[in-house]
Amino acid sequence: MVAAFKLTDEARFPCMAHRCNTTIETAWNPLDVKNTQFSTFNTAVKDIRKYVQQSGGIQENLEKTIKNTSVTRPWRSYFNVHDSLHTSYEQLLTILRHRNEQHRLYQIDPVLLGAIADLMRSFSLIFDSLEFANVPTFQNVVPSYYMMKNYVQPNKNDLFIIAELKVELLNSLEEKYAPSALI
């Protein structure tokens, strides 16, 4: 490290938007490995996104284009894909039926898709407040932590996979986010 850039007595805080991304990925990836239904679902979502991107005449007929990337954090790519696919699911199914390609959606449970999009949407506002502010957002870090903890509280009406994802997210919040947020 260049000596001129070394910090001495100054406190150094991690980027909490990046820490949020790490929190979600730390929860998402292990669940994808240990739950075959979730893994199959995720693979099908990736495959349909790729198919829609590569096939002509689909995107322009959808209410919301099936997004494939995000210019900010990777978690946004997850959210954008799930949210846009959920919004356009029925239109996409109709288009695929006309092409005799409806089998491409068989592994995507629309109820699970909606539940994942809804859960991730909750995190979106938090990420916006941490990422896109024109001023320091240190004052938002602790409230963001408690909001995220609130979003992932178990609910008896949750789908099994959503319940598992919430448990993973809660554990990840405690391991990855809390140590940096609750100094």
HELIX and SHEET records of a PDB file:
HELIX    1   1 ALA A    3  PHE A    5  5                                   3    
HELIX    2   2 MET A   16  LYS A   34  1                                  19    
HELIX    3   3 THR A   36  GLN A   54  1                                  19    
HELIX    4   4 GLN A   59  ASN A   61  5                                   3    
HELIX    5   5 PRO A   74  HIS A   98  1                                  25    
HELIX    6   6 GLN A  102  LEU A  105  5                                   4    
HELIX    7   7 PRO A  110  GLU A  131  1                                  22    
HELIX    8   8 PHE A  138  ASN A  140  5                                   3    
HELIX    9   9 VAL A  141  TYR A  151  1                                  11    
HELIX   10  10 PHE A  160  SER A  172  1                                  13    
HELIX   11  11 LEU A  173  TYR A  177  3                                   5    
HELIX   12  12 ALA A  178  ALA A  181  1                                   4    
END                                                                             
